[in-house]
């Protein structure tokens, strides 16, 4: 599960995703975690916080 979490964050960073609907489109095409799963694993309440966290991922 941790692997998919990091993969999801990297995809957000690489593709420059800033909006939740942009990520929703990504979910349908790639094997990445749902928004709810990302929020749970990151202990964040908003997608904006997830995006900020993704910018720090190597």
Secondary structure, DSSP 8 states (H G I E B T S, - for coil): -HHHHHHHHHHHHHHT--SHHHHHHHHHHS----HHHHHHHHT-SSHHHHHHHHTT--
